[in-house]
């Protein structure tokens, strides 16, 4: 219920902030701030996105351990998205999430509400590790590739 109220209040708060801050900064100042934070958000997404991909790849290969570092990177990416959205409240939240102590506090808060399931990464097994496997005996007929097999009347071919 409170999520629904927050989602309904969010645009109203943003509109109110645009009106109040726009009256202080003026049109061009307000538009400049919106464009500047969009560019900042894009830069954060680009730099952190590449870093997050590299860390995730290393984690999947068993080199690193996920968890808190991955959560920090996810919150930084979320901060970049918030900065790209037009609005002063989203910009403030995005800038706050760029601060490591705020991210740590958010992660600690999320840990109490989120249940994380464990995972186990297995290396793919080679075929020769399991022994010879199951042997199925059978007969075969070697077909000469130079002579095509005789065509029968299948209904689809002309006799």
JOHU-V452538 format. One line per field, one symbol per residue. ss: DSSP state (H for helix, E for strand, L for the rest). phi: phi as a letter, one per 20 degrees, with the letter a starting at -180 (. if undefined). burial: I if it has 24 or more other ideal C-beta (glycine too) atoms within 12 Angstrom, else O. Layout:
BEGIN
ss=???
phi=???
burial=???
END
This chain:
BEGIN
ss=LHHHHHHHHHHHHHHHHHHHHHHHHHHHHHHHHHHHHHHHHHHHHHHHHHHHHHHHHHHHLLLLLLLHHHHHHHHHHHHHHHHHLLLHHHHHHHHHHLLHHHHHHHHHHHHHHLLLLLLLLLLLLLHHHHLLLLLLLLLLLLLLLLLLLLLLLLLLLLL
phi=.ffffffffgfffffffffffffeenffffffffffffffffffffffffffffffffffenfddfpfgfffffffffffffffffqeffffffffffegffffffffffffddedefbcedffeefefenfneddeadccedffedfffeeeenddef
burial=OOOOOOOOOOOOOIOOIIOOIOOOOOOOOIOOIIOOIIOIIOOIIOOIOOOIOOIOOOOOOOOOOIOOOIIIIIIIIIIIIIIIIIIIIIIOIIIOIIOOOOIOOIIOOOOOOOOOOOOOOOOOOOOOOOOOOOOOOOOOOOOOOOOOOOOOOOOOOOO
END
